[in-house]
Amino acid sequence: MSNTESKEYVLKRMDEEWPKFAAILDSIPDGDYDIPGVVDEWCLKELLGHVNFWAAKAAHDVQAAGAGRPEEIETPGGDANVDKWNAREAAKGKAMQPAELKALVQTSHDEARNALEAAPESALAIDISGWTVGVRFAEDTYRHYREHGEQIGAWVRESETSEE
């Protein structure tokens, strides 16, 4: 598989990145989940709505590919639709309570990991609109956790220094 990562590698990376992401979420008081500015103007609840959606989509997509139904994998088809999807999911997250949202994100992560573990290795190599299922899955899970975990960490550090 030259254009995608192996299932073993992706599972390993998920197992490395998820605990870091979950730990930073747990370190933030629930009362701070509505403060804007975590990523652009998004508060943490909006960001988690976004993360939840993409992890759940990763679970669905790898299940569909593994079951021989790649035509069920929906792609946004461009940045404008990605922005629409992200705005929709951020709004859903903003409407939730932090504990409920954290539990939902945990569930989506677990479902994605379980779906990947159950999928045949060959499912990761299926090309969907120029990206393999494996690359899409990595982008929507462990790479996403790392990216947004770093952003949340920077936001926390910035908040701490601005309070001094």
RAZI-V685849 format. One record per residue. N is the residue number from 1. BURIAL is # if it has 16 or more other C-alpha atoms within 10 Angstrom, else .. D_LAST is the distance of its C-alpha to the last C-alpha in Angstrom with 1 decimal. Layout:
BEGIN
n={N & N}
burial={BURIAL & BURIAL}
d_last={D_LAST & D_LAST}
END
This chain:
BEGIN
n={1 & 2 & 3 & 4 & 5 & 6 & 7 & 8 & 9 & 10 & 11 & 12 & 13 & 14 & 15 & 16 & 17 & 18 & 19 & 20 & 21 & 22 & 23 & 24 & 25 & 26 & 27 & 28 & 29 & 30 & 31 & 32 & 33 & 34 & 35 & 36 & 37 & 38 & 39 & 40 & 41 & 42 & 43 & 44 & 45 & 46 & 47 & 48 & 49 & 50 & 51 & 52 & 53 & 54 & 55 & 56 & 57 & 58 & 59 & 60 & 61 & 62 & 63 & 64 & 65 & 66 & 67 & 68 & 69 & 70 & 71 & 72 & 73 & 74 & 75 & 76 & 77 & 78 & 79 & 80 & 81 & 82 & 83 & 84 & 85 & 86 & 87 & 88 & 89 & 90 & 91 & 92 & 93 & 94 & 95 & 96 & 97 & 98 & 99 & 100 & 101 & 102 & 103 & 104 & 105 & 106 & 107 & 108 & 109 & 110 & 111 & 112 & 113 & 114 & 115 & 116 & 117 & 118 & 119 & 120 & 121 & 122 & 123 & 124 & 125 & 126 & 127 & 128 & 129 & 130 & 131 & 132 & 133 & 134 & 135 & 136 & 137 & 138 & 139 & 140 & 141 & 142 & 143 & 144 & 145 & 146 & 147 & 148 & 149 & 150 & 151 & 152 & 153 & 154 & 155 & 156 & 157 & 158 & 159 & 160 & 161 & 162 & 163 & 164}
burial={. & . & . & # & # & # & # & . & . & # & # & . & # & # & . & . & # & # & . & . & # & . & . & . & # & . & . & . & . & . & . & . & # & # & . & . & . & # & . & . & . & # & # & # & # & # & # & # & # & # & # & # & # & # & # & # & # & # & # & # & # & # & # & # & # & # & . & . & . & # & . & . & # & . & . & . & . & . & . & . & . & . & . & . & . & # & # & . & # & # & # & # & # & # & . & . & . & # & . & . & # & # & . & # & # & # & . & # & # & # & # & # & # & . & # & # & # & . & # & # & # & . & # & # & # & # & # & . & . & . & . & # & # & # & # & # & # & # & # & # & # & # & # & # & # & # & . & # & # & . & . & # & . & . & # & # & . & . & . & . & . & . & . & .}
d_last={50.9 & 49.8 & 47.5 & 45.6 & 44.0 & 45.9 & 45.3 & 44.6 & 41.9 & 40.2 & 40.3 & 38.8 & 35.9 & 35.3 & 35.2 & 32.6 & 30.3 & 30.5 & 29.0 & 25.9 & 25.6 & 26.3 & 23.9 & 20.9 & 22.1 & 22.5 & 18.9 & 17.6 & 18.1 & 21.0 & 19.2 & 17.1 & 20.3 & 20.9 & 17.7 & 19.2 & 18.3 & 18.8 & 21.9 & 22.6 & 22.5 & 23.4 & 21.5 & 21.8 & 25.0 & 26.6 & 25.9 & 27.4 & 30.4 & 30.9 & 30.7 & 33.0 & 35.6 & 35.8 & 36.1 & 38.8 & 40.5 & 40.6 & 42.3 & 44.8 & 45.5 & 46.2 & 48.3 & 50.3 & 50.8 & 51.8 & 54.3 & 55.9 & 54.6 & 52.4 & 53.5 & 51.3 & 48.1 & 46.7 & 44.9 & 42.9 & 45.0 & 42.4 & 38.8 & 39.6 & 40.6 & 37.6 & 35.4 & 37.4 & 37.3 & 33.6 & 33.1 & 35.5 & 33.9 & 30.3 & 31.7 & 33.3 & 30.0 & 28.2 & 30.9 & 30.5 & 28.5 & 26.0 & 28.3 & 31.4 & 29.9 & 28.7 & 32.2 & 33.8 & 32.0 & 33.0 & 36.5 & 36.7 & 35.5 & 38.1 & 40.8 & 40.1 & 40.3 & 43.5 & 45.1 & 44.5 & 45.9 & 49.0 & 49.6 & 52.1 & 50.8 & 52.9 & 50.9 & 48.0 & 50.2 & 51.3 & 50.4 & 49.0 & 48.8 & 48.1 & 45.6 & 46.8 & 45.8 & 44.1 & 41.9 & 41.1 & 40.3 & 38.0 & 36.1 & 35.8 & 34.7 & 33.2 & 32.3 & 30.7 & 28.7 & 27.5 & 26.7 & 24.7 & 23.1 & 21.7 & 20.5 & 18.9 & 17.2 & 15.8 & 14.7 & 12.9 & 11.2 & 10.3 & 9.0 & 6.8 & 5.4 & 5.5 & 3.8 & 0.0}
END
